């Protein structure tokens, strides 16, 4: 998908000799209106945005994202709301790539074809399905490609070299490297040097594949990963929303300021 917005975003960043900044937020947190406002506000600093579609048993998510998910579920956010937030964002920012991230249960319940049609109507650029690994995702990944929707494959520190080669071969415009064996957020339990060693093993197999690093990336650690194609920050944003609410401050303003600082650290 040479002309996909995701691919174009990485090309732009490589020209500017910096990694792509990718953010993750929970749809409907802390309200549906604010969720959209946050996306619109941070989009000027961010290259690619991830937005979750909610699940009440988020097995890969740490405490910060679980808090955000709980707030959103309490507010009554449904899948239709996520698609509406995505569509509203894309109508205002048609050239900014948006990826939906979540669990397979909701896709299965809606039917794969129906879910992908709704993604297409909402102008979604990509999908990350946390609990649909390769090779079980091969058929769904092909369906995504036919709709010009990027299916983002996941790699981890325990992925063998042979398996990695096969996943990279089947991947679309971007792969996501999970930096450590952990749920999202929290402290980086592995030194950046070791994470980059593992990351570089992926790049040796396919130097042209856009590969991003996620899990445990914070304001304090982000600059250590400037050599990566892209860096994902999620829990840190969810944490900022929680802090803002506790202090009775505007989460939209505070998250926007925080993301601007993140961007400045990887210029």
C-alpha positions, 0 to 999 in steps of 0.5 A: 500500500505504497500511497497509504497515509501510514506509509507517507507519514513514515516517509515524511519523518525519515526525510526529517531524520526523526522517528514518527511520534505515535500516540494512543488514547482511549475512545470516550476518555474522559468524555466522548467530546473530550476524546475527540478534542484531544485527538484534534488538539494533539494531531499537530504534534503527532504523526500517527494516532491510535484510538482504542475500541473498548473491551471490558477485559483488556488483557494486555493493558496496564493500570493507566489504560485500564483506568481510562477504559473504565472511565469511558465504559462508565460514560456509556461509550459504545463501538458506534461512538468510537467509529463516530469519533474516528469519522469526525476526526478524519473529516477534520484531519483527512491526511492524518493517519488513524489506527484503531486498536483493540481486541478481536471479540468486538470484531467477531461479534460484529462480523469481520466484513461488517466491522471492516465496512464500518472502518472504511466508512469512518476512514480508518487507516489501520488496525491493531488487534492485540489478541489475534496473532499470526498466523491466525490473523492471516485471513483477516489481514488479507481482508484488511488489505483488500479494503486498503486498511493496514493490519499491523502485526505485533513482534515481541522479545520472544519472537523467534527469528524464523517466525519474525521473517514470516510475520514481516513477509505477511505484514503491511506498511508497519509492524509494532515491536512490544519492547518488554514482556509486560502489560502496557505502561509502568516503568521500562523494565528493560534497558533502552540499549537492550530494546534497541538491540532486539529492534535492530534484529528486526531491521536486519531482516527487513530494513525497509519495513516501518517498525515502531516501539511501544510499551513503557515509553515515557517523557523520560525515556523517549529520547533514547529511542530516536533511532527507531522508525516510530515511538508509541506513547499511550499509558503516559497520556492516560496517566495525564488525563487521570492527573488532570481530572484529579486536579480539576484541570482541563485534560485537553490542554494538559495532554496537548502540552505533554504531547508537544514536549514529547515531540520536542524530545525527538526532533 
